[in-house]
């Protein structure tokens, strides 16, 4: 009898590794871009008046509140309808980066606001310009206070990257779905996927705790 399903084998390793690399790739892109944009937006919010803060905050709340999977589907559907379809990696990177920025901006805003007015005034009294104060005082001190929070958001982004599979990007989850369809071995494959995310997340989490303790000394 012809067997429609074939078991896992070492021949599947390159396919699985490609999914792993794609997951790491899109996660790194989203974290880097989201961090840069989040720092800029966080600084703007820390320096803006109440009206501007409310406006920017309302926009960011939309990105934080709407589930990422819905944002991915809406974005890819819209750009397809208007005639500018994007590669799944590009579309996923854009949405995931903006989603990351919405959370990172709050992290960095807290960091910038953690530097007291008296410290800023002291820096200005020493002859520092506004931007020198930002560069040498607010950035170094503020970023020390937000490292753990930043790492927490970064870890969430790595796990949320699995949702990009809904728009056709061949990351680890989509790769595993195809393997499950072919092999009918969901337990083994999903356990392997879970182990992969644990291998990435746990050491980073422990490193964050180590850095936090070092900063507290």
C-alpha positions in Angstrom: 0.0 0.0 0.0 1.3 3.5 -0.9 2.1 5.5 2.2 1.3 9.2 1.9 3.3 10.1 5.0 7.1 9.8 5.5 8.8 10.0 8.9 11.3 12.6 10.0 14.8 12.0 8.9 18.2 13.7 8.8 17.4 14.8 5.3 14.9 17.3 6.9 17.7 19.0 8.9 18.5 21.6 6.2 14.8 22.5 5.9 14.4 22.9 9.6 17.6 24.9 9.9 16.4 27.3 7.2 13.3 27.9 9.3 15.4 28.5 12.4 17.6 31.0 10.5 14.6 32.8 9.0 13.2 33.1 12.5 16.4 34.6 13.9 16.8 36.8 10.8 13.4 38.5 11.0 13.6 38.7 14.8 16.9 40.5 14.7 15.7 42.9 12.0 12.5 43.8 13.9 14.4 44.2 17.2 17.1 46.5 15.7 14.7 48.7 13.7 12.0 48.6 16.5 14.7 49.6 19.1 16.0 52.6 17.0 12.4 53.8 16.2 11.3 53.2 19.8 14.2 55.2 21.1 13.4 58.1 18.8 9.7 58.1 19.7 10.4 57.6 23.4 12.6 60.6 23.4 10.0 62.7 21.6 7.4 61.7 24.1 9.7 62.4 27.0 10.3 65.9 25.6 6.8 66.7 24.4 4.0 68.6 26.0 0.8 66.8 27.2 -1.2 67.3 24.0 1.5 65.8 21.8 2.0 62.9 24.3 -1.7 62.1 24.2 -1.8 62.1 20.4 1.3 59.9 20.0 0.2 57.7 22.9 -3.2 57.1 21.3 -1.5 56.0 18.0 0.9 53.7 19.8 -2.0 52.2 21.9 -3.6 51.0 18.6 -0.5 49.1 17.6 -0.1 47.6 21.2 -3.8 46.7 21.5 -4.6 45.2 18.1 -3.3 41.6 18.0 -0.2 41.2 15.8 -1.7 38.5 13.7 -4.5 40.9 12.7 -2.0 43.7 11.9 -0.1 41.3 9.6 -3.2 40.1 7.7 -4.6 43.7 7.3 -1.3 45.1 6.1 -0.5 42.4 3.6 -4.1 42.5 2.3 -4.1 46.2 2.0 -0.9 46.5 0.1 -2.0 43.7 -2.2 -5.3 45.4 -2.9 -3.6 48.7 -3.9 -1.3 46.9 -6.2 2.0 46.8 -4.3 2.4 43.2 -2.9 5.5 42.7 -0.8 7.7 39.7 -0.2 6.5 38.0 3.1 9.8 38.8 4.7 9.6 42.5 3.9 5.9 42.8 4.9 6.5 40.8 8.1 9.6 42.9 9.0 7.7 46.2 8.6 4.7 45.1 10.7 6.8 43.4 13.4 9.2 46.4 13.6 6.4 48.9 14.1 4.8 46.5 16.6 8.1 46.3 18.4 8.6 50.1 18.3 5.2 50.6 20.0 6.4 48.7 23.0 10.0 49.9 22.9 8.9 53.6 22.9 7.4 53.2 26.3 10.5 51.5 27.6 12.8 54.3 26.4 10.4 57.0 27.5 10.7 55.7 31.0 14.5 55.6 30.7 14.7 59.2 29.5 12.3 60.4 32.2 14.3 58.5 34.9 17.0 61.1 34.7 16.1 63.8 37.2 15.7 67.5 36.4 18.4 68.3 39.0 20.9 66.1 37.1 20.0 67.8 33.8 20.3 71.2 35.4 23.7 70.3 36.9 25.0 69.2 33.5 23.8 72.4 31.8 25.4 74.5 34.6 28.8 72.8 33.7 28.5 74.3 30.3 27.0 71.3 28.4 24.7 72.0 25.5 21.2 70.4 25.3 22.4 67.7 23.0 25.6 67.0 25.0 23.4 66.5 28.0 21.3 64.1 26.1 24.3 62.2 24.7 26.5 62.0 27.8 24.0 62.1 30.7 20.5 61.1 29.7 21.3 58.3 27.3 23.9 56.4 29.4 22.0 56.7 32.6 18.6 56.2 31.2 19.5 53.2 29.1 21.0 51.5 32.1 17.7 51.6 33.8 15.7 50.1 30.9 18.0 47.2 29.8 15.9 44.5 31.6 12.7 45.9 30.1 14.2 46.1 26.7 15.3 42.5 26.9 11.9 41.4 27.9 10.4 43.1 24.9 13.1 41.6 22.6 12.3 38.1 23.9 8.6 38.6 23.3 9.4 39.7 19.7 11.3 36.5 19.1 8.3 34.4 20.1 5.8 36.7 18.3 7.8 36.2 15.1 6.1 32.9 14.8 2.9 34.7 13.8 4.5 35.9 10.6 3.9 32.4 9.2 0.2 33.5 8.5 1.4 35.7 5.6 3.6 32.9 4.1 7.0 33.6 5.6 8.9 30.4 6.1 10.0 30.7 9.6 10.3 27.9 12.1 6.5 27.5 12.9 5.5 27.4 9.2 8.3 25.0 8.6 7.1 22.7 11.4 3.5 22.9 10.1 4.7 21.6 6.7 6.7 18.8 8.4 3.7 17.9 10.5 1.5 17.6 7.4 4.1 15.3 5.7 5.1 13.2 8.7 2.1 13.2 10.9 4.4 13.5 13.9 3.1 16.7 15.6 4.3 15.8 19.1 8.0 15.4 18.3 8.1 18.4 15.9 6.3 20.8 18.3 8.5 19.7 21.2 11.5 20.4 19.0 10.1 23.9 18.2 9.5 24.6 21.9 13.1 23.5 22.8 14.4 25.9 20.1 12.6 28.9 21.6 13.7 27.8 25.1 17.4 27.6 24.0 17.2 31.2 22.7 15.0 32.7 25.5 16.4 31.2 28.7 20.1 32.2 28.3 19.0 35.7 27.3 16.8 35.9 30.3 19.5 34.7 32.6 22.0 37.2 31.0 19.5 40.0 31.6 19.3 39.0 35.3 23.1 38.9 35.5 23.4 42.4 33.9 20.8 43.8 36.2 22.7 42.5 39.3 25.9 44.0 37.9 24.3 47.3 37.4 22.9 47.3 41.0 26.4 46.9 42.5 
